[in-house]
Amino acid sequence: MSTTDDARQAWKEWRERRHEKVSAPYGPLALTATHWLADHPDGRLPGIPGHWTPAPSGGAVLLTAAEEDGLRLDGEPRPLAGQALLGADGTPATARVALGDRRLLVMRREGLWAVRDFDPRSAGRRAFAGIDAFGYDARWVREGRFRPYDRGTRTVAVENADGKERGLSVAGELSFTLGGESHVLQAGAEGDGSLWVVFADATSGVSSYRFRFLYPSAPDGEGRVVVDFNRALLPPCAFADHFICPFPPAGNGLPVAVEAGERFALTR
């Protein structure tokens, strides 16, 4: 089998894993609501029992519930009757509070607390029929180079999917060539050293979603990194309206049509 065939097979397997992750019981399709506590000063969240307020210390959420509310904490068989301090959860599947099959994930963004409602029986999950993607093409695998900023990460203001402007952390510039032309994208850095890019291109909003994410592996000691647009991802907000995905920062719009990677979420 040739190197290209190996890469194509690896891409197919990656696509299968991606489909499984998106369609999982508590994947992005299961998100039905995001409730910001600041929007509900009385502590009552739509469709969710209990009383949810920021704790006086500011470092947690104070949940007050009665047994008849049916909120279970930390997998306990009996519903919570009293109060609990909740920090930010990691993933929906490990969220501390459950309501039947639903998982109520506590999150914190820019100093504000919110509760996300993940329901494995959501309409979005029931309607999901897969992810449409461009076919694999080795021409979209490019060697790039990452140059971190001299003074560490920067924060740039970008619009988010909910219409609000927020800060996006970027750690440096990722450069590569396409069609003989040089391009540079601002990239963030994950905890393991891998990169994260929000970008748009000439297909965005036409033959693919309005913007996409890319997660190149960590650069080597000389800053070299493989940029594989075949693995460009749809952002979470392409699957559920309640995500607040960041739009691409200024300069992260490529003038070429990147006909690679995921295009749209399909429904039945």
N, C-alpha and C positions, 0 to 999 in steps of 0.2 A: 504494500500500500504506500502511495506517495505521501510526502509531507502535507500536501494540500488535502489529500483524502483524509489523513489523520486529523487535520484541523477542522475539516467539515464535519467529521464524525463527532469530534469533541464539542463542536457548536450545537449539533443536534441534541446531544446529551444535556448540554447546558440549557437548551430550550425546554426540554422535558422537565428539568428541575425547576426552572423558572415558572412554568405553568403550574406545577405542583405547589410551589410556594405562594403564588398569587391566589390560587383557588383553595388554599387551606382554610379550615374552619374559622381561623382568626387572622386570615390574611387581609390585605387591603380592601378586598371586595366586601368584607364583613362590616366595615365601618359605616354606621348609620347616622352618627351625629357627633359633633364636637361642641361641648358646652363650656364657655369661658365663665368662670365664677364671677368675674367682674361685671358680667352682663346680668347676673342674677343675685343681687345683693341680699335678697331674702333667703338665699340658700336653697331654693327649690328649683330643681332642674327639670325641664320638660320630659315627661315619660320615664323619669327615674325617681324612685322613692327615696326617703331620707332627707337629711338636711346637710348640705355641703357648703362649708365656708373656709376661707383661709384661716389657719390657726393664728392666734394672737402673736406668736413668735415670728410668723411669716415664713417659717421654714417647712411647713407641712400643710396638709388639708385636714380639717377637723370634720369627721363624719359622725353625725348623730342619727341613730336609727332605732326603731322599735321592732320587736320580733315579727309583727305582722307585715313589716315592709319587705321581708323575704331576702334581705341582703346578707350574703354569706361572706365571711372574712377568713382568708387564709385556708380555704377548703374545709372549714368547720361544718359539721352536718346541721347544727342549729343556727338559725339566723342571728345576726348581731342584734343585741338589745343593750344599747348604751352608746358609748363613744369610742372612736378609734382615730389615731393620728396616722395619716397616710403620706408617705413621701412619693416621689415620682417613680412610676413603674417602668420596667424595662420593655417588655413586650406584652401584647394582649393576652397571650397564652399564660403568662406568669403574673397577670394583674391580681392584686390581692382581693379585690371585691368582685363578686359574681352575683348575678340576678338570674336564676335559672341557668340556661345555656349561655347567656350574655356575659361578657367580660367588660367591666367598667375600669378603664385604664386612666390613671391619674398622670397628668403631664404638666410640665412647667416650661414656658417659653418667655424669654425676656422679662422675667420676674412675675409673670402672670400664670395662674393656675387654671387648668381645664380638666374636664372629664370627657373621655371618648367612649362611645358606646359601640362595642363590637358584637354583632349578632350573627352567628353562623347560618341563620335562616333568612338573611337579608335578601331583598329582591335582587340586588346586584349580583350576589353570589349565585342565586338560582338562575339568573339570565346569562351568566358568563358562558361563552362558547369558545374561548381561546384567545390567543394574541396573534394578530396578523403581523408578519415580518417580511422584510425583503429577503431574498435568497442569499445564501452564503456566497461571498465573493472575496477571494484572497487579495484583490487590489485595494480593499479597504482596511487592510492590516498595515499600519505604517510604523516606522521607527521614529520615536519622538525623543525629546530631551526636556527634562524638567529643571527649571532654575528657580530655587526658592528665593523669596525676597530677603534682602540683607538684614532687615530688622524684624524678621519673623512674620507672623500672619497679619493680614490687614482685614478690616471690615468694610465692605462696600454696601451701600444701600441699594436694594432691589425690590421691585414690586413682587408680591406674593399672589397666589391663586385666589385668595379671598379679597383682593383689592387693596390690602394694606402694605405699606413699605416697611421692610425690616432689614436688619443687618445680615450679610452673608460673609462668612469667614473664608478668605482665600489665602493660600500659603505661597503661591508662586505662579510662574508662567510655564505652560506646556506648549512647546513648539514642534511642528511637523510639516511635511509637505504633502500636498494633494494636487495632482495634475501639474506638477512642476512649480507650483506656487507655494510660498511659505505662509503658514498661518500660526497664530498664537492665541491660546485660550487661557483665561485665568482659572486656576484649579485650587481646590481645597485639599487638605491632607487629613486622612483618617488616622486613628490611633496606632494602627499597625504599619503606617508609612505609605499605604496605598493612596491613590489619588481619587478625587471626586470632581466631576465637571458637569456643569449645567450649560447646555448649548442649544442653539437653533441653527437651521440651515435653510437652503432654498426649498426643501421639501416640507418644512414646518407649516402646518395649517393647510397644506395642499394634498400631498400624498402620504403624510405622516402627521402625528400629533404636533401641537404647536411648539413644543420643545421637548428635549429628552435629556436623560442622565447618562453619564459614562463613568465607569469605575476602572481605570487602568491600574495595573499592579504597581507595587512600590518600585521606584527608580533604583538602578544599580548604583555602585559607588561613583560612577561618572555622570549620573543623572539620566542615563538612557532608560527609556521605557517603551513598551509596546503599546501602541494606540490602535485598538481593534474596534472599529465602528460597527462590525457585525454584532457586537454585544451592547450596542446602544439600547438603553432601557426606557420604557415609558415611565414617567413619574407616577407616584401614588395617586395624585389627583386625576389621572386618566382613568382610574378605576372607581373612585368615590369622590364626590364633590366636597366632602368635609375635611380633606387634607389641605394644608396650607403650603403647597410646594413653592419654592422660590423660582422666579423667572431668571433667565440668563442675565448675568451682569453685562454692563456695557462692553462691547468688543467681543462677546462670545456668540455672535451671530456669523456663521460662515457663509460666504457668498456663493458657495457651490452646493449642488444638490447631493447630499449624502444619502445615497440609495442603499442603505445598509441598516441593520438593526430592526428593532420593533417599530411598528407603524401605528396600530390602533388596537384597542380592546374590542373583541367581538362579542356580540350578544345573539341569543337565539331569536 
